[in-house]
Amino acid sequence: MSQSFNTKTVHFKSEQHRPNNSKVTPIYQTSAFSFKDLDDVEAFYNGEKDYLYSRVGNPNPDELAHVVSNLENAPAGVSAASGLAAILVGVLSVCQAGDHILASTDIYGGTYELFETELTSFGIELSFVDFKDLNAVEQAVRPNTKLVYTESITNPLLYVEDLTAIVAFSNKHSLKTMVDNTFATPYLITPYDQGVNLVVHSATKYLGGHSDVTAGVLVGDKDLIQRARSKAIHLGPTLAPMEAWLTVRGVKTLALRMEKQVSNAEKLARTLLENPDVKTVYYPKNASPNGNGAIVSIDLNDTIDVKTFFQSLGFVKIIPTLAGVETTVSYPKTTSHRALSEEVRQSLGITTGLVRISVGIEDIKDIIQAFEQALTNSRK
Ligand SMILES: Cc1ncc(COP(=O)(O)O)c(C=O)c1O
């Protein structure tokens, strides 16, 4: 029987990892597993036993990968030490030296840096293209192109990618597609259902949900996940048991948190749209039947002193992450997108007035009041 999303966040089959019928999977806080004799060791290599050494495999990161693949409707998954580690092993499951990646320009700055600085040093070629113009993307295809990379809702300008069109274009050229679904989460968008091969998460964000863990998850086609798992084992960024356990606990309230945060974000976006001190409100439209996400970006008018604005937000703190239960703000220009040249930032719309708001679960009246007060206090 197929289960609905909310049910899948709390019911998942992990009984084999629950000794003594414990309700919750314990934390397997161990670096290795013991064997009664050498035949028992052989049993691991013959595939009859699951665990040998925690970098190679451990029940907690495996449980997290299982839970997220289930929510994304993907057949396989692997956990990693961070979102960037999951992106790296995902890309390396498709590309090697001499291959070419087509990536969207409008992506998280850390991913941009990983691609531009590290992947090129591995001999992987790159083109950053504006994915709003799929003709331009098509023109950038080379004979050695292997992978198309983007985000389902982009960071920080919240553009909702047309995944159906991207998959159609990728299939036409026999390319694999990989999508970062961190901002949307499977509560809003399930890219694998649309034909995407690999879906990646910074589980540090909504999946964990409480800003107390750094983790990544990659789900997708079985053969690619198998290769990504080998890359993680060889390169080392596998996920620690405690971090995986915390993330699984977080996922159990994903639907509840998203419902509240999305509803708060919609109300805040609507209010800020009316405010004369806000030049532009970036908030997705028609992202999914469950709403448009819980991130709102705003471009402040010249009437506002940006530094004073950030100092006047009361309980809303400047924190260069997103997706926790508390409303927070970040300044993409000097944090997430610092690594980009000023020219690239300008062309993307990452301006001096751009503020990224991660909307939390507080009472919406308090959130709105914090922003209205900060705008009033920081008027030049
Ligand atoms: C959309 C997106 N993808 C990936 C990452 C990287 O994740 P992590 O910090 O867990 O490595 C981030 C971090 O902010 C992000 O916003």
The ligand as an SDF file (V2000), in Angstrom:
LIG
                    3D

 16 16  0  0  0  0  0  0  0  0999 V2000
   21.2730   24.8440   -1.6730 C   0  0  0  0  0  0  0  0  0  0  0  0
   22.4760   24.3510   -0.9110 C   0  0  0  0  0  0  0  0  0  0  0  0
   23.1080   23.2460   -1.3240 N   0  0  0  0  0  0  0  0  0  0  0  0
   24.1910   22.7660   -0.6760 C   0  0  0  0  0  0  0  0  0  0  0  0
   24.7110   23.4100    0.4220 C   0  0  0  0  0  0  0  0  0  0  0  0
   25.9310   22.8610    1.1160 C   0  0  0  0  0  0  0  0  0  0  0  0
   25.5490   22.1180    2.2230 O   0  0  0  0  0  0  0  0  0  0  0  0
   26.5110   21.8450    3.4770 P   0  0  0  0  0  0  0  0  0  0  0  0
   26.7870   23.1540    4.1180 O   0  0  0  0  0  0  0  0  0  0  0  0
   25.7070   20.8940    4.3030 O   0  0  0  0  0  0  0  0  0  0  0  0
   27.7520   21.2210    2.9290 O   0  0  0  0  0  0  0  0  0  0  0  0
   24.0750   24.5590    0.8950 C   0  0  0  0  0  0  0  0  0  0  0  0
   24.5980   25.2670    2.0840 C   0  0  0  0  0  0  0  0  0  0  0  0
   24.1580   26.3270    2.4440 O   0  0  0  0  0  0  0  0  0  0  0  0
   22.9300   25.0490    0.1980 C   0  0  0  0  0  0  0  0  0  0  0  0
   22.2870   26.1780    0.5940 O   0  0  0  0  0  0  0  0  0  0  0  0
  1  2  1  0
  2  3  1  0
  2 15  2  0
  3  4  2  0
  4  5  1  0
  5  6  1  0
  5 12  2  0
  6  7  1  0
  7  8  1  0
  8  9  2  0
  8 10  1  0
  8 11  1  0
 12 13  1  0
 12 15  1  0
 13 14  2  0
 15 16  1  0
M  END
$$$$
